[in-house]
Amino acid sequence: MRWIFPALLLAALAATSPVVTQAVQADALQEARRLTWDRTTRAEGITGLRRLLGENPERLEVREALAEVLSWADATRPEAITLLREVLDRDPTRDRARLLLAEILSWDRESRAESESLYREQ
């Protein structure tokens, strides 16, 4: 109960201040990422990352974070690859996205040549 007022205050400030909004979003990203580190809270973290991405589709670091987590499971790895390709389409200079995509592609024999090509890009 004691957290309700600070949460409401932060929400009100976020609605009026871009600086506070960015800080709140950075905290939310950090918390969602933290939740993905534990298998018991991973789904909650992925939900948080998807929510952040839905609210801020232009934030490439959120797209990268979600892609990284999705790459850990065979079932969601294709989505991770798609997200990273979208990041690189928007900003080809993002080394983190390029290297993460190269790493993921290296896990499959069929995409290893593309992986090597991405690793060579500077």
C-alpha positions in Angstrom: 0.0 0.0 0.0 2.8 2.4 0.7 4.1 2.1 -2.9 0.8 3.3 -4.4 1.5 7.0 -3.9 5.0 7.0 -5.3 3.9 5.0 -8.3 1.0 7.4 -8.9 3.4 10.4 -8.5 5.8 8.9 -11.0 3.1 8.2 -13.4 1.8 11.8 -13.1 5.4 13.2 -13.5 6.0 10.9 -16.5 2.9 12.3 -18.2 4.3 15.8 -18.0 8.1 15.5 -18.2 10.0 13.8 -21.1 13.1 13.4 -18.8 11.0 11.6 -16.1 9.4 9.5 -18.9 12.8 8.4 -20.1 13.9 7.5 -16.6 10.8 5.5 -15.9 11.1 3.7 -19.2 14.8 2.9 -18.5 13.9 1.5 -15.1 11.1 -0.6 -16.7 13.6 -1.9 -19.3 16.1 -2.8 -16.7 13.5 -4.6 -14.5 12.1 -6.5 -17.5 15.6 -7.7 -18.5 16.3 -8.7 -14.9 13.2 -10.8 -14.8 14.3 -12.7 -17.9 17.4 -14.0 -16.2 15.5 -16.4 -14.0 13.5 -19.2 -15.7 10.7 -18.8 -13.1 10.1 -15.1 -14.0 11.3 -15.1 -17.7 7.7 -15.1 -19.1 6.9 -12.0 -17.0 10.1 -10.3 -18.3 9.3 -11.1 -21.9 5.8 -9.7 -21.4 7.3 -6.6 -20.0 9.7 -6.2 -22.9 6.8 -6.8 -25.4 4.8 -4.1 -23.6 7.7 -1.6 -23.7 8.2 -2.3 -27.4 4.5 -1.8 -28.1 4.6 1.5 -26.3 7.9 2.6 -27.9 8.5 0.8 -31.2 11.3 3.2 -32.1 13.4 2.2 -29.1 15.9 -0.2 -30.7 17.5 -1.2 -27.4 14.2 -2.7 -26.3 13.9 -4.6 -29.6 17.5 -5.9 -29.1 16.8 -6.9 -25.5 13.6 -8.8 -26.5 15.5 -10.5 -29.4 18.3 -11.6 -27.1 15.8 -13.3 -24.7 13.8 -14.8 -27.5 16.9 -16.3 -29.0 17.4 -18.6 -26.0 14.5 -20.9 -27.0 14.2 -22.8 -30.3 10.5 -21.9 -30.6 11.1 -18.1 -30.4 14.5 -17.9 -32.1 13.0 -17.0 -35.6 11.2 -14.0 -34.0 14.5 -13.0 -32.4 16.2 -13.0 -35.8 13.4 -11.0 -37.3 13.6 -8.4 -34.6 17.4 -8.0 -35.0 17.0 -7.7 -38.8 14.5 -4.9 -38.1 17.0 -3.1 -35.9 19.7 -3.3 -38.5 17.3 -2.1 -41.2 16.6 1.0 -39.1 20.2 1.5 -38.0 22.9 -0.6 -39.8 25.6 0.8 -37.4 24.3 -1.0 -34.3 27.1 -3.3 -33.6 25.4 -5.0 -30.7 22.5 -6.1 -32.9 24.8 -7.2 -35.7 26.9 -9.3 -33.4 24.0 -10.8 -31.6 22.4 -11.7 -35.0 25.7 -13.2 -36.2 25.9 -15.3 -33.0 22.4 -16.6 -33.3 22.8 -17.4 -37.0 26.0 -19.3 -36.2 24.0 -21.8 -34.2 22.4 -23.2 -37.4 24.5 -24.8 -40.2 22.3 -23.4 -42.9 22.8 -19.8 -41.8 26.5 -20.0 -40.7 27.8 -18.3 -43.9 25.6 -15.3 -43.3 26.8 -15.3 -39.7 30.4 -15.2 -40.8 29.6 -12.3 -43.1 28.1 -10.3 -40.3 31.1 -11.0 -38.1 33.4 -9.6 -40.7 31.4 -6.3 -41.1 32.9 -3.4 -39.3 
